[in-house]
């Protein structure tokens, strides 16, 4: 192995951030699979979800009351 410990930690964190992103997709947007199988179909779905997550984060930040992310998406 020719990678430094710092590089390995950085790579692990990057991989973990990706895992958390996909976990959010599955939990908050109920995405179990992708309809399209082409590279562009999957890319569009991921970018759309990413933009939606960012928009809801802004909405949550500006909200008068603080609640869980899923309550903003699916209020009772």
Secondary structure, DSSP 8 states (H G I E B T S, - for coil): ----HHHHHHHHHHHHHHHHHHHHHHHHS---S-S--SHHHHHHHHHHHHHHHHHHHHHHHH-SS---HHHHHS--
